[in-house]
């Protein structure tokens, strides 16, 4: 599944503790978008999926991980600061135990690093999100 606005980054070297920022615009009428971080499409530290209205979810963020092609335990976050027709920036920091996600408005939540990945080599952004930038700190 890909989108006209999708982007894939490979050969990244994001060490534990480094912060990743993903910036973009959410178009009017957005249904949802995905930010995947991990080693490749089958090994994801984080599948981050804000859903405005898709897959039976309304204004919910669904997170998961994937290890050797197998999905982990789905986790849901109901704090939903994303707005159609506006810009958004999301920050991700990870260590061996967990991923910290910082949403617009500085709300943070954590999910376990179930695959226990130590680094991020792959990032993918797709869906209703017009990618504007990616940065490391």
N, CA, C and O atoms as a GROMACS GRO file, in nm:
protein
  548
    1UNK      N    1   0.085  -0.118   0.000
    1UNK     CA    2   0.000   0.000   0.000
    1UNK      C    3   0.089   0.124   0.000
    1UNK      O    4   0.175   0.139   0.087
    2UNK      N    5   0.070   0.209  -0.094
    2UNK     CA    6   0.149   0.332  -0.097
    2UNK      C    7   0.059   0.447  -0.139
    2UNK      O    8  -0.057   0.427  -0.178
    3UNK      N    9   0.114   0.565  -0.132
    3UNK     CA   10   0.037   0.684  -0.161
    3UNK      C   11   0.118   0.774  -0.253
    3UNK      O   12   0.240   0.764  -0.259
    4UNK      N   13   0.051   0.862  -0.322
    4UNK     CA   14   0.121   0.957  -0.408
    4UNK      C   15   0.214   1.045  -0.325
    4UNK      O   16   0.312   1.100  -0.377
    5UNK      N   17   0.182   1.060  -0.196
    5UNK     CA   18   0.264   1.145  -0.110
    5UNK      C   19   0.363   1.064  -0.027
    5UNK      O   20   0.434   1.122   0.055
    6UNK      N   21   0.369   0.934  -0.046
    6UNK     CA   22   0.453   0.849   0.038
    6UNK      C   23   0.601   0.868   0.015
    6UNK      O   24   0.644   0.913  -0.091
    7UNK      N   25   0.679   0.834   0.118
    7UNK     CA   26   0.824   0.841   0.108
    7UNK      C   27   0.882   0.725   0.189
    7UNK      O   28   0.829   0.688   0.294
    8UNK      N   29   0.991   0.670   0.138
    8UNK     CA   30   1.062   0.563   0.208
    8UNK      C   31   1.207   0.605   0.222
    8UNK      O   32   1.270   0.648   0.125
    9UNK      N   33   1.261   0.592   0.343
    9UNK     CA   34   1.403   0.620   0.369
    9UNK      C   35   1.467   0.491   0.418
    9UNK      O   36   1.417   0.426   0.509
   10UNK      N   37   1.578   0.454   0.356
   10UNK     CA   38   1.650   0.335   0.398
   10UNK      C   39   1.794   0.373   0.432
   10UNK      O   40   1.836   0.487   0.410
   11UNK      N   41   1.868   0.279   0.485
   11UNK     CA   42   2.008   0.301   0.524
   11UNK      C   43   2.024   0.413   0.626
   11UNK      O   44   2.124   0.485   0.626
   12UNK      N   45   1.924   0.428   0.712
   12UNK     CA   46   1.934   0.526   0.820
   12UNK      C   47   2.019   0.467   0.932
   12UNK      O   48   2.037   0.345   0.940
   13UNK      N   49   2.071   0.552   1.016
   13UNK     CA   50   2.148   0.507   1.132
   13UNK      C   51   2.102   0.589   1.252
   13UNK      O   52   2.170   0.681   1.297
   14UNK      N   53   1.984   0.553   1.304
   14UNK     CA   54   1.927   0.624   1.418
   14UNK      C   55   1.954   0.541   1.543
   14UNK      O   56   1.896   0.434   1.561
   15UNK      N   57   2.042   0.591   1.628
   15UNK     CA   58   2.081   0.519   1.748
   15UNK      C   59   1.977   0.540   1.859
   15UNK      O   60   1.905   0.640   1.856
   16UNK      N   61   1.970   0.448   1.955
   16UNK     CA   62   1.882   0.470   2.070
   16UNK      C   63   1.913   0.603   2.136
   16UNK      O   64   2.029   0.640   2.154
   17UNK      N   65   1.807   0.676   2.172
   17UNK     CA   66   1.824   0.807   2.233
   17UNK      C   67   1.817   0.922   2.136
   17UNK      O   68   1.789   1.035   2.175
   18UNK      N   69   1.842   0.896   2.008
   18UNK     CA   70   1.828   1.002   1.908
   18UNK      C   71   1.680   1.027   1.882
   18UNK      O   72   1.599   0.934   1.882
   19UNK      N   73   1.645   1.153   1.860
   19UNK     CA   74   1.506   1.190   1.834
   19UNK      C   75   1.484   1.208   1.685
   19UNK      O   76   1.561   1.275   1.616
   20UNK      N   77   1.378   1.147   1.636
   20UNK     CA   78   1.337   1.162   1.497
   20UNK      C   79   1.215   1.253   1.494
   20UNK      O   80   1.121   1.236   1.571
   21UNK      N   81   1.218   1.351   1.405
   21UNK     CA   82   1.103   1.438   1.384
   21UNK      C   83   1.050   1.416   1.243
   21UNK      O   84   1.127   1.416   1.147
   22UNK      N   85   0.920   1.398   1.231
   22UNK     CA   86   0.856   1.384   1.100
   22UNK      C   87   0.754   1.498   1.089
   22UNK      O   88   0.667   1.514   1.174
   23UNK      N   89   0.768   1.576   0.982
   23UNK     CA   90   0.686   1.695   0.964
   23UNK      C   91   0.609   1.684   0.832
   23UNK      O   92   0.661   1.636   0.732
   24UNK      N   93   0.483   1.729   0.834
   24UNK     CA   94   0.405   1.726   0.712
   24UNK      C   95   0.272   1.799   0.727
   24UNK      O   96   0.241   1.855   0.832
   25UNK      N   97   0.196   1.795   0.620
   25UNK     CA   98   0.064   1.857   0.617
   25UNK      C   99  -0.043   1.750   0.605
   25UNK      O  100  -0.025   1.650   0.534
   26UNK      N  101  -0.153   1.771   0.675
   26UNK     CA  102  -0.266   1.679   0.669
   26UNK      C  103  -0.373   1.744   0.582
   26UNK      O  104  -0.426   1.849   0.617
   27UNK      N  105  -0.404   1.682   0.468
   27UNK     CA  106  -0.500   1.745   0.377
   27UNK      C  107  -0.643   1.738   0.430
   27UNK      O  108  -0.676   1.651   0.511
   28UNK      N  109  -0.729   1.831   0.384
   28UNK     CA  110  -0.871   1.822   0.418
   28UNK      C  111  -0.925   1.687   0.369
   28UNK      O  112  -0.886   1.638   0.263
   29UNK      N  113  -1.014   1.629   0.446
   29UNK     CA  114  -1.073   1.501   0.408
   29UNK      C  115  -0.985   1.381   0.439
   29UNK      O  116  -1.013   1.270   0.392
   30UNK      N  117  -0.879   1.400   0.516
   30UNK     CA  118  -0.788   1.290   0.549
   30UNK      C  119  -0.861   1.178   0.621
   30UNK      O  120  -0.944   1.202   0.708
   31UNK      N  121  -0.829   1.055   0.584
   31UNK     CA  122  -0.885   0.936   0.651
   31UNK      C  123  -0.786   0.881   0.753
   31UNK      O  124  -0.826   0.834   0.860
   32UNK      N  125  -0.656   0.888   0.720
   32UNK     CA  126  -0.554   0.837   0.810
   32UNK      C  127  -0.419   0.838   0.742
   32UNK      O  128  -0.409   0.855   0.621
   33UNK      N  129  -0.314   0.821   0.823
   33UNK     CA  130  -0.180   0.809   0.767
   33UNK      C  131  -0.096   0.717   0.854
   33UNK      O  132  -0.135   0.683   0.965
   34UNK      N  133   0.019   0.679   0.801
   34UNK     CA  134   0.106   0.582   0.869
   34UNK      C  135   0.249   0.634   0.868
   34UNK      O  136   0.297   0.686   0.767
   35UNK      N  137   0.317   0.620   0.981
   35UNK     CA  138   0.462   0.638   0.989
   35UNK      C  139   0.518   0.508   1.044
   35UNK      O  140   0.487   0.469   1.157
   36UNK      N  141   0.600   0.440   0.965
   36UNK     CA  142   0.664   0.316   1.006
   36UNK      C  143   0.811   0.340   1.032
   36UNK      O  144   0.878   0.405   0.951
   37UNK      N  145   0.862   0.290   1.143
   37UNK     CA  146   1.004   0.301   1.178
   37UNK      C  147   1.055   0.164   1.217
   37UNK      O  148   0.989   0.092   1.292
   38UNK      N  149   1.173   0.126   1.166
   38UNK     CA  150   1.229  -0.003   1.203
   38UNK      C  151   1.349  -0.040   1.119
   38UNK      O  152   1.430   0.046   1.083
   39UNK      N  153   1.359  -0.170   1.088
   39UNK     CA  154   1.472  -0.219   1.008
   39UNK      C  155   1.434  -0.231   0.861
   39UNK      O  156   1.516  -0.204   0.773
   40UNK      N  157   1.308  -0.271   0.835
   40UNK     CA  158   1.255  -0.285   0.699
   40UNK      C  159   1.104  -0.302   0.711
   40UNK      O  160   1.050  -0.291   0.821
   41UNK      N  161   1.034  -0.328   0.601
   41UNK     CA  162   0.888  -0.339   0.606
   41UNK      C  163   0.838  -0.454   0.693
   41UNK      O  164   0.725  -0.448   0.743
   42UNK      N  165   0.918  -0.558   0.712
   42UNK     CA  166   0.875  -0.674   0.791
   42UNK      C  167   0.923  -0.671   0.935
   42UNK      O  168   0.881  -0.753   1.016
   43UNK      N  169   1.009  -0.576   0.968
   43UNK     CA  170   1.062  -0.563   1.104
   43UNK      C  171   1.050  -0.417   1.147
   43UNK      O  172   1.138  -0.335   1.122
   44UNK      N  173   0.937  -0.388   1.214
   44UNK     CA  174   0.906  -0.251   1.252
   44UNK      C  175   0.910  -0.234   1.404
   44UNK      O  176   0.842  -0.305   1.478
   45UNK      N  177   0.988  -0.140   1.447
   45UNK     CA  178   0.989  -0.099   1.587
   45UNK      C  179   0.854  -0.033   1.618
   45UNK      O  180   0.796  -0.053   1.725
   46UNK      N  181   0.804   0.046   1.521
   46UNK     CA  182   0.679   0.119   1.542
   46UNK      C  183   0.602   0.135   1.412
   46UNK      O  184   0.656   0.180   1.310
   47UNK      N  185   0.474   0.097   1.418
   47UNK     CA  186   0.374   0.127   1.315
   47UNK      C  187   0.282   0.228   1.383
   47UNK      O  188   0.205   0.193   1.472
   48UNK      N  189   0.291   0.354   1.339
   48UNK     CA  190   0.216   0.465   1.400
   48UNK      C  191   0.107   0.505   1.302
   48UNK      O  192   0.137   0.552   1.192
   49UNK      N  193  -0.020   0.488   1.340
   49UNK     CA  194  -0.130   0.502   1.245
   49UNK      C  195  -0.244   0.587   1.302
   49UNK      O  196  -0.340   0.533   1.356
   50UNK      N  197  -0.234   0.722   1.289
   50UNK     CA  198  -0.347   0.807   1.326
   50UNK      C  199  -0.462   0.787   1.227
   50UNK      O  200  -0.444   0.796   1.106
   51UNK      N  201  -0.580   0.760   1.281
   51UNK     CA  202  -0.698   0.733   1.197
   51UNK      C  203  -0.806   0.837   1.226
   51UNK      O  204  -0.862   0.842   1.335
   52UNK      N  205  -0.832   0.920   1.125
   52UNK     CA  206  -0.941   1.017   1.137
   52UNK      C  207  -1.074   0.943   1.127
   52UNK      O  208  -1.164   0.963   1.209
   53UNK      N  209  -1.083   0.859   1.026
   53UNK     CA  210  -1.205   0.781   1.004
   53UNK      C  211  -1.172   0.669   0.907
   53UNK      O  212  -1.198   0.680   0.787
   54UNK      N  213  -1.114   0.560   0.958
   54UNK     CA  214  -1.086   0.446   0.873
   54UNK      C  215  -1.074   0.319   0.957
   54UNK      O  216  -1.044   0.325   1.077
   55UNK      N  217  -1.096   0.206   0.895
   55UNK     CA  218  -1.089   0.076   0.960
   55UNK      C  219  -1.178   0.070   1.085
   55UNK      O  220  -1.147  -0.001   1.180
   56UNK      N  221  -1.290   0.144   1.083
   56UNK     CA  222  -1.383   0.143   1.195
   56UNK      C  223  -1.341   0.229   1.312
   56UNK      O  224  -1.409   0.229   1.415
   57UNK      N  225  -1.231   0.303   1.299
   57UNK     CA  226  -1.184   0.389   1.408
   57UNK      C  227  -1.207   0.535   1.375
   57UNK      O  228  -1.190   0.578   1.260
   58UNK      N  229  -1.246   0.613   1.476
   58UNK     CA  230  -1.263   0.757   1.463
   58UNK      C  231  -1.166   0.826   1.556
   58UNK      O  232  -1.166   0.801   1.676
   59UNK      N  233  -1.082   0.915   1.501
   59UNK     CA  234  -0.991   0.998   1.578
   59UNK      C  235  -0.917   0.918   1.687
   59UNK      O  236  -0.922   0.951   1.805
   60UNK      N  237  -0.850   0.814   1.641
   60UNK     CA  238  -0.775   0.724   1.728
   60UNK      C  239  -0.639   0.699   1.666
   60UNK      O  240  -0.627   0.692   1.544
   61UNK      N  241  -0.536   0.687   1.749
   61UNK     CA  242  -0.403   0.649   1.702
   61UNK      C  243  -0.382   0.502   1.735
   61UNK      O  244  -0.392   0.462   1.850
   62UNK      N  245  -0.352   0.423   1.633
   62UNK     CA  246  -0.324   0.281   1.652
   62UNK      C  247  -0.174   0.260   1.633
   62UNK      O  248  -0.117   0.303   1.533
   63UNK      N  249  -0.111   0.194   1.730
   63UNK     CA  250   0.032   0.165   1.724
   63UNK      C  251   0.053   0.015   1.734
   63UNK      O  252  -0.023  -0.057   1.798
   64UNK      N  253   0.159  -0.031   1.669
   64UNK     CA  254   0.193  -0.172   1.672
   64UNK      C  255   0.340  -0.187   1.639
   64UNK      O  256   0.408  -0.089   1.609
   65UNK      N  257   0.388  -0.310   1.645
   65UNK     CA  258   0.523  -0.343   1.601
   65UNK      C  259   0.511  -0.466   1.512
   65UNK      O  260   0.408  -0.532   1.510
   66UNK      N  261   0.617  -0.496   1.438
   66UNK     CA  262   0.617  -0.613   1.352
   66UNK      C  263   0.755  -0.677   1.359
   66UNK      O  264   0.856  -0.609   1.343
   67UNK      N  265   0.759  -0.806   1.384
   67UNK     CA  266   0.885  -0.879   1.396
   67UNK      C  267   0.882  -0.996   1.299
   67UNK      O  268   0.801  -1.088   1.313
   68UNK      N  269   0.972  -0.994   1.200
   68UNK     CA  270   0.979  -1.096   1.096
   68UNK      C  271   0.842  -1.118   1.030
   68UNK      O  272   0.801  -1.232   1.004
   69UNK      N  273   0.773  -1.009   1.003
   69UNK     CA  274   0.645  -1.014   0.933
   69UNK      C  275   0.525  -1.040   1.021
   69UNK      O  276   0.412  -1.040   0.972
   70UNK      N  277   0.545  -1.062   1.150
   70UNK     CA  278   0.433  -1.091   1.242
   70UNK      C  279   0.400  -0.967   1.325
   70UNK      O  280   0.487  -0.911   1.392
   71UNK      N  281   0.273  -0.926   1.320
   71UNK     CA  282   0.230  -0.810   1.399
   71UNK      C  283   0.234  -0.844   1.547
   71UNK      O  284   0.212  -0.958   1.587
   72UNK      N  285   0.263  -0.742   1.628
   72UNK     CA  286   0.264  -0.757   1.774
   72UNK      C  287   0.128  -0.722   1.831
   72UNK      O  288   0.025  -0.741   1.765
   73UNK      N  289   0.126  -0.670   1.951
   73UNK     CA  290   0.003  -0.633   2.020
   73UNK      C  291  -0.034  -0.489   1.982
   73UNK      O  292   0.046  -0.397   1.999
   74UNK      N  293  -0.157  -0.473   1.932
   74UNK     CA  294  -0.204  -0.340   1.892
   74UNK      C  295  -0.232  -0.257   2.018
   74UNK      O  296  -0.290  -0.306   2.115
   75UNK      N  297  -0.190  -0.132   2.013
   75UNK     CA  298  -0.216  -0.040   2.124
   75UNK      C  299  -0.285   0.084   2.067
   75UNK      O  300  -0.252   0.131   1.958
   76UNK      N  301  -0.380   0.136   2.143
   76UNK     CA  302  -0.458   0.251   2.097
   76UNK      C  303  -0.441   0.369   2.191
   76UNK      O  304  -0.436   0.354   2.313
   77UNK      N  305  -0.434   0.486   2.131
   77UNK     CA  306  -0.421   0.612   2.205
   77UNK      C  307  -0.534   0.702   2.159
   77UNK      O  308  -0.550   0.726   2.039
   78UNK      N  309  -0.613   0.753   2.254
   78UNK     CA  310  -0.730   0.833   2.216
   78UNK      C  311  -0.701   0.983   2.216
   78UNK      O  312  -0.784   1.060   2.167
   79UNK      N  313  -0.587   1.027   2.269
   79UNK     CA  314  -0.550   1.168   2.257
   79UNK      C  315  -0.517   1.190   2.109
   79UNK      O  316  -0.422   1.130   2.058
   80UNK      N  317  -0.593   1.273   2.042
   80UNK     CA  318  -0.582   1.287   1.896
   80UNK      C  319  -0.573   1.434   1.858
   80UNK      O  320  -0.676   1.497   1.831
   81UNK      N  321  -0.451   1.491   1.856
   81UNK     CA  322  -0.437   1.635   1.831
   81UNK      C  323  -0.430   1.674   1.683
   81UNK      O  324  -0.412   1.791   1.650
   82UNK      N  325  -0.444   1.576   1.594
   82UNK     CA  326  -0.429   1.606   1.451
   82UNK      C  327  -0.554   1.670   1.395
   82UNK      O  328  -0.666   1.634   1.432
   83UNK      N  329  -0.535   1.766   1.305
   83UNK     CA  330  -0.647   1.836   1.242
   83UNK      C  331  -0.633   1.832   1.091
   83UNK      O  332  -0.525   1.857   1.037
   84UNK      N  333  -0.742   1.800   1.024
   84UNK     CA  334  -0.740   1.804   0.877
   84UNK      C  335  -0.712   1.948   0.832
   84UNK      O  336  -0.758   2.044   0.895
   85UNK      N  337  -0.635   1.961   0.725
   85UNK     CA  338  -0.606   2.092   0.670
   85UNK      C  339  -0.503   2.171   0.750
   85UNK      O  340  -0.498   2.294   0.741
   86UNK      N  341  -0.421   2.101   0.830
   86UNK     CA  342  -0.319   2.171   0.907
   86UNK      C  343  -0.186   2.096   0.900
   86UNK      O  344  -0.179   1.985   0.848
   87UNK      N  345  -0.083   2.159   0.953
   87UNK     CA  346   0.050   2.096   0.959
   87UNK      C  347   0.064   2.020   1.090
   87UNK      O  348  -0.003   2.050   1.188
   88UNK      N  349   0.153   1.922   1.089
   88UNK     CA  350   0.178   1.846   1.211
   88UNK      C  351   0.324   1.802   1.214
   88UNK      O  352   0.385   1.778   1.110
   89UNK      N  353   0.377   1.792   1.336
   89UNK     CA  354   0.511   1.738   1.354
   89UNK      C  355   0.504   1.640   1.471
   89UNK      O  356   0.450   1.671   1.577
   90UNK      N  357   0.559   1.521   1.448
   90UNK     CA  358   0.557   1.416   1.550
   90UNK      C  359   0.702   1.376   1.577
   90UNK      O  360   0.783   1.366   1.486
   91UNK      N  361   0.733   1.354   1.705
   91UNK     CA  362   0.869   1.317   1.746
   91UNK      C  363   0.870   1.176   1.802
   91UNK      O  364   0.778   1.135   1.873
   92UNK      N  365   0.976   1.102   1.771
   92UNK     CA  366   0.991   0.965   1.818
   92UNK      C  367   1.131   0.949   1.879
   92UNK      O  368   1.230   0.990   1.819
   93UNK      N  369   1.137   0.891   1.997
   93UNK     CA  370   1.265   0.857   2.060
   93UNK      C  371   1.251   0.713   2.109
   93UNK      O  372   1.147   0.674   2.160
   94UNK      N  373   1.357   0.635   2.092
   94UNK     CA  374   1.348   0.495   2.135
   94UNK      C  375   1.472   0.453   2.214
   94UNK      O  376   1.580   0.511   2.201
   95UNK      N  377   1.453   0.351   2.296
   95UNK     CA  378   1.564   0.281   2.358
   95UNK      C  379   1.530   0.132   2.353
   95UNK      O  380   1.432   0.094   2.288
   96UNK      N  381   1.607   0.048   2.419
   96UNK     CA  382   1.583  -0.096   2.409
   96UNK      C  383   1.449  -0.138   2.470
   96UNK      O  384   1.396  -0.244   2.436
   97UNK      N  385   1.394  -0.055   2.558
   97UNK     CA  386   1.272  -0.092   2.629
   97UNK      C  387   1.144  -0.034   2.570
   97UNK      O  388   1.040  -0.100   2.572
   98UNK      N  389   1.151   0.090   2.518
   98UNK     CA  390   1.027   0.154   2.475
   98UNK      C  391   1.051   0.262   2.371
   98UNK      O  392   1.164   0.305   2.346
   99UNK      N  393   0.940   0.304   2.311
   99UNK     CA  394   0.938   0.416   2.216
   99UNK      C  395   0.855   0.526   2.280
   99UNK      O  396   0.743   0.503   2.327
  100UNK      N  397   0.911   0.648   2.282
  100UNK     CA  398   0.836   0.764   2.332
  100UNK      C  399   0.791   0.844   2.211
  100UNK      O  400   0.871   0.881   2.125
  101UNK      N  401   0.661   0.869   2.206
  101UNK     CA  402   0.600   0.942   2.095
  101UNK      C  403   0.550   1.076   2.149
  101UNK      O  404   0.475   1.080   2.246
  102UNK      N  405   0.594   1.185   2.085
  102UNK     CA  406   0.550   1.318   2.126
  102UNK      C  407   0.463   1.375   2.014
  102UNK      O  408   0.509   1.396   1.902
  103UNK      N  409   0.337   1.399   2.048
  103UNK     CA  410   0.239   1.449   1.951
  103UNK      C  411   0.238   1.601   1.950
  103UNK      O  412   0.293   1.664   2.039
  104UNK      N  413   0.174   1.660   1.847
  104UNK     CA  414   0.154   1.805   1.848
  104UNK      C  415   0.088   1.847   1.980
  104UNK      O  416  -0.002   1.779   2.028
  105UNK      N  417   0.133   1.958   2.038
  105UNK     CA  418   0.081   2.002   2.167
  105UNK      C  419   0.160   1.944   2.283
  105UNK      O  420   0.125   1.966   2.398
  106UNK      N  421   0.269   1.870   2.253
  106UNK     CA  422   0.361   1.814   2.351
  106UNK      C  423   0.305   1.700   2.435
  106UNK      O  424   0.365   1.666   2.537
  107UNK      N  425   0.193   1.640   2.395
  107UNK     CA  426   0.143   1.523   2.467
  107UNK      C  427   0.234   1.404   2.433
  107UNK      O  428   0.265   1.380   2.316
  108UNK      N  429   0.276   1.330   2.536
  108UNK     CA  430   0.364   1.215   2.515
  108UNK      C  431   0.297   1.087   2.562
  108UNK      O  432   0.222   1.086   2.659
  109UNK      N  433   0.326   0.978   2.492
  109UNK     CA  434   0.291   0.845   2.541
  109UNK      C  435   0.399   0.749   2.498
  109UNK      O  436   0.477   0.778   2.407
  110UNK      N  437   0.403   0.634   2.563
  110UNK     CA  438   0.509   0.536   2.538
  110UNK      C  439   0.448   0.403   2.502
  110UNK      O  440   0.341   0.366   2.552
  111UNK      N  441   0.517   0.330   2.414
  111UNK     CA  442   0.478   0.192   2.387
  111UNK      C  443   0.603   0.106   2.401
  111UNK      O  444   0.714   0.154   2.378
  112UNK      N  445   0.585  -0.020   2.438
  112UNK     CA  446   0.702  -0.107   2.455
  112UNK      C  447   0.776  -0.130   2.323
  112UNK      O  448   0.714  -0.135   2.217
  113UNK      N  449   0.906  -0.144   2.331
  113UNK     CA  450   0.988  -0.183   2.216
  113UNK      C  451   0.987  -0.336   2.214
  113UNK      O  452   1.085  -0.400   2.253
  114UNK      N  453   0.876  -0.393   2.169
  114UNK     CA  454   0.859  -0.538   2.174
  114UNK      C  455   0.965  -0.615   2.097
  114UNK      O  456   1.015  -0.716   2.148
  115UNK      N  457   1.003  -0.571   1.976
  115UNK     CA  458   1.109  -0.647   1.907
  115UNK      C  459   1.248  -0.623   1.966
  115UNK      O  460   1.344  -0.690   1.928
  116UNK      N  461   1.260  -0.526   2.060
  116UNK     CA  462   1.388  -0.490   2.123
  116UNK      C  463   1.492  -0.447   2.019
  116UNK      O  464   1.610  -0.481   2.032
  117UNK      N  465   1.448  -0.373   1.917
  117UNK     CA  466   1.542  -0.322   1.818
  117UNK      C  467   1.627  -0.213   1.882
  117UNK      O  468   1.577  -0.132   1.961
  118UNK      N  469   1.754  -0.210   1.848
  118UNK     CA  470   1.845  -0.112   1.907
  118UNK      C  471   1.866   0.008   1.817
  118UNK      O  472   1.912   0.112   1.864
  119UNK      N  473   1.835  -0.003   1.690
  119UNK     CA  474   1.853   0.109   1.599
  119UNK      C  475   1.743   0.111   1.495
  119UNK      O  476   1.673   0.012   1.474
  120UNK      N  477   1.728   0.225   1.430
  120UNK     CA  478   1.630   0.240   1.322
  120UNK      C  479   1.706   0.262   1.193
  120UNK      O  480   1.791   0.350   1.183
  121UNK      N  481   1.674   0.180   1.094
  121UNK     CA  482   1.740   0.188   0.964
  121UNK      C  483   1.643   0.224   0.852
  121UNK      O  484   1.685   0.256   0.741
  122UNK      N  485   1.512   0.220   0.882
  122UNK     CA  486   1.408   0.231   0.781
  122UNK      C  487   1.298   0.323   0.834
  122UNK      O  488   1.257   0.312   0.949
  123UNK      N  489   1.251   0.412   0.748
  123UNK     CA  490   1.134   0.495   0.780
  123UNK      C  491   1.047   0.505   0.656
  123UNK      O  492   1.096   0.516   0.544
  124UNK      N  493   0.917   0.501   0.678
  124UNK     CA  494   0.821   0.507   0.568
  124UNK      C  495   0.703   0.591   0.613
  124UNK      O  496   0.650   0.572   0.723
  125UNK      N  497   0.661   0.684   0.528
  125UNK     CA  498   0.545   0.767   0.557
  125UNK      C  499   0.448   0.752   0.440
  125UNK      O  500   0.487   0.770   0.324
  126UNK      N  501   0.323   0.718   0.470
  126UNK     CA  502   0.225   0.702   0.362
  126UNK      C  503   0.085   0.736   0.410
  126UNK      O  504   0.060   0.753   0.529
  127UNK      N  505  -0.005   0.745   0.314
  127UNK     CA  506  -0.143   0.780   0.345
  127UNK      C  507  -0.168   0.928   0.330
  127UNK      O  508  -0.102   0.996   0.250
  128UNK      N  509  -0.265   0.979   0.407
  128UNK     CA  510  -0.308   1.118   0.395
  128UNK      C  511  -0.218   1.210   0.477
  128UNK      O  512  -0.261   1.271   0.575
  129UNK      N  513  -0.092   1.219   0.435
  129UNK     CA  514   0.008   1.302   0.503
  129UNK      C  515   0.107   1.348   0.396
  129UNK      O  516   0.177   1.267   0.336
  130UNK      N  517   0.110   1.477   0.372
  130UNK     CA  518   0.202   1.531   0.270
  130UNK      C  519   0.334   1.558   0.339
  130UNK      O  520   0.350   1.656   0.411
  131UNK      N  521   0.429   1.469   0.315
  131UNK     CA  522   0.559   1.472   0.380
  131UNK      C  523   0.635   1.599   0.348
  131UNK      O  524   0.650   1.636   0.231
  132UNK      N  525   0.684   1.668   0.454
  132UNK     CA  526   0.758   1.794   0.435
  132UNK      C  527   0.903   1.784   0.484
  132UNK      O  528   0.989   1.857   0.435
  133UNK      N  529   0.929   1.696   0.580
  133UNK     CA  530   1.064   1.689   0.630
  133UNK      C  531   1.084   1.584   0.738
  133UNK      O  532   0.991   1.539   0.804
  134UNK      N  533   1.210   1.547   0.751
  134UNK     CA  534   1.252   1.443   0.844
  134UNK      C  535   1.382   1.491   0.905
  134UNK      O  536   1.473   1.530   0.832
  135UNK      N  537   1.394   1.490   1.035
  135UNK     CA  538   1.518   1.535   1.096
  135UNK      C  539   1.554   1.453   1.218
  135UNK      O  540   1.467   1.392   1.281
  136UNK      N  541   1.682   1.452   1.251
  136UNK     CA  542   1.733   1.379   1.366
  136UNK      C  543   1.796   1.477   1.463
  136UNK      O  544   1.857   1.576   1.422
  137UNK      N  545   1.781   1.449   1.592
  137UNK     CA  546   1.843   1.535   1.694
  137UNK      C  547   1.904   1.447   1.802
  137UNK      O  548   1.962   1.498   1.898
   0.00000   0.00000   0.00000
